[in-house]
């Protein structure tokens, strides 16, 4: 990890009449840096997501994690018990793709107007529910690089209903890296293959990484499914992606 000095804060992002709480971390100083939107798991902008946001900032980015459950449960964050999972999924079921995309676009607009952002250099990263959201967000023209971690349901649904998110693959403009654990029962291997085939079909710049022995949530060191080897390898690949496309 880079030992760059950073500063953090909670900010409000305006999207129409909605005020979205967002956790932001950035290097100290007045230099312009690329921006990265961090998309939460079903557990909210909790300590793990805030930690990821800080890690990205230490690498030389302005990282921001908007609360994707702002409409359903302002201020929501939780841990990883079965009851926590149940509650997080209930809020997820109430989200809509159009609203999520609007919130992420509002977050990008905030970065472009309120921070010393490097022009035209926006990335996105997401985990679990946020991995699916990141795949959606990759269709936003401003986003040049996306890292999607174990996003379930990409081939079968989209938040709020409608055609599955995979049908939007043709609209991805930047580069996307997708990370999956081969022991993840929530994402069958056939779905991983389907995602990769669709990315190839539309000649999207991409890489799909499959980790043997890794389960859902393998990057989160707060979860029992944490896989240190897979997490370190994936983090190195994320850094390479952002350096290639954003710096």
Helices and strands as residue ranges (DSSP letters): E 6-15, E 18-27, E 33-39, H 47-58, E 61-66, H 82-92, H 97-114, E 117-127, H 129-137, E 143-149, G 165-171, E 175-181, H 189-201, E 206-211, H 228-245
